[in-house]
Amino acid sequence: MSDEPLPRVRITSPRTMAARSRTRRSDAAEIDALTRLGEIYVQSLMRAQLRLAGYVVLLLAVSLGLLPVLFRVLPVDHVHLLGVPLPWLVLGVAVYPWLLVLAWWYVRRAEHNEADFVDLVERRESAP
Amino acid sequence: MNELSALVAVAIVTTATLAVGAFGLRVSRTTSDFFVASRRVGPFLNASAISGEYLSAASFLGVAGLVLLRGVDMLWYPIGWTAGYLLLLVFVAAPLRRSGAYTLPDFAEFRVESQTARQVASWLVCLIGALYLVPQFQGAGLTLRAVTGAPTWVGAALVAVVVLVNVVAGGMRSITLVQAFQYWVKLCALLVPALILWRVWHHDGSPTRNLHAADWVEPLQGPHATYLTYSLILATFLGTMGLPHVVVRFYTNHDGTSARRTTLGVLAMLSIFYLLPTAYGALGRIYTRDLVASGRTDSVVLELPGRVLGGTGGTVLTALLGAGAFAAFLSTSSGLVVSISGVLSQDVLSRRFGSVTGFRIGGVLAAGGALLLAAGSQGLPVAHAVELAFAVAASTFCPLLLLGIWWRGLTARGAIVGMVCGGILSGTAVLAVMVGAHSTGWPGALLTQPAMLTVPVAFATMIGVSLADRARVPIHVGRAMVRLHLPETVDVDRGAYEPIT
């Protein structure tokens, strides 16, 4: 046992980017490993976006998609609104703002999903 | 007098198109400028350009004519042509831009790593492009004849020449400006007369004669109406994303996020525009009912001002509408020629010519070929071809894009067999309608609106063959998914794929 203090050793978790950074990008294998990790992230992002797209399609299907059936079974032909037959008002005018609302909501949510993803990845990269 | 003012209006639109194109030419320098406007086009300009390109003769003249003829069920056309962009937005817009591919064949090659898939896609682009381009040329001829009395070939040739000058000289950048300009021309040309006509109608005491016929005002009255409506919905909702001249526009966006915002802008612009043809159709029902009997419903938009107003006012408005219709032919034709020549230059001509020269030669071939086809198919019901182009796109490129972007299991064989299957089935329907096969009953309904059958078959074959071919999933599929779905701000390896060299 010597009195001389041991050289200082930095201990970092092997799971953080800081620990990896010394060997990172030094060889192809490490990049491949990063890609595998990335693939799990990619899958989570894809699922989130696909689920969101699914919601939009579902909303579209139960609103616009059911209109022909509704026109067939419900006696809407003689219902007038503002002097215009209801089917004309729905198909000629009301459909368009609805499409816009769906699109606007999708864009907001999709950008939100991506921002979450970027946060996740960058938090990892800047972790001490 | 009438002819002269219409001629002047068409001349103004044509000259302005060339002038805006020439302005674009001054800033179009490199190959990248030429093809994709160097990807520096903002969402508002891009959305105007996509809308301007998309709103063809079928939207400007055709929808009002269909509404006049067949009533409320025809409102599904503009709805489908708009809602197609919603599906494009949620499934395709951002990933397609991020793929970096310029044409649909580029995307096929990038995703399934097969030259054969690329070639199949190239042929399909030419087929869909031709189906769309020939009716534009014919419609231009008919419109010019209707407003000025010129022979039909004059309008077709005029459109072909103006498009070629712009495409050959300026490429995509000048086309982007021209297209954006033409959306606003079309909107004003339809909006201003509509407001004036509405005032006159109101002043007349808001007559509603002819509007109460049950088979016109009530939905789903004809034979097979429910099937036809749903098949139309399927074709237009899914076909929009597979139209080559629409898809090519997405590469001019800066990144995936701006591609989405552009699409949102397109939806807004189309929504405003498509309120108008319905009004023309209904007013046409009141004032120009006789067009139904004489089979000239397509000219209702051009005829209304003369019938309702008459005199100088009617003449001026007719000229304005004629100019708008001409803008519609010019912009859609430009977009189609750009996308076809893009494919021709990359896949056919690139071995012999430089890329810019190849692009120019491709443009000449596309416009010249379509002009010949238009001349050779006089009298055939080619206007219906625009609708069928949507069915072909929905049965071929739609499954390729949806499965390619969202499913890792898609293989080259699956993509090829699926596209060929969907292409042959929907192409057969096109051919049958083109040669004038008039079937009645269910076969007739299937041929007029084949999408309900052909789209599921295309999806099923693409998925089925890919599953059977599971061992040959493209080796870079993981990297491809990273590239398609990750925001550009994340610094990752996106693979080496580079479509434009």
Interface residues (C-beta under 8 A of the other chain):
Chain A: I31 T35 G38 E39 V42 L45 M46 Q49 L50 L52 A53 V56 V57 L60 L64 G65 P68 V69 F71 R72 D77 P85 P87 W88 L91 G92 V93 V95 Y96 P97 L99 L100 L102 A103 W104 Y106 V107 A110 E111 E114 F117 V118 V121
Chain B: V72 L75 W76 I79 T82 A83 Y85 L86 L87 L89 V90 F91 A94 A214 V217 E218 P219 L220 T226 T229 Y230 I233 T257 R260 R261 T263 L264 L267 A268 S271 Y274 L275 T278 W406 G478 R479 M481 V482 H485 L486 P487 T489 V490 V492 D493
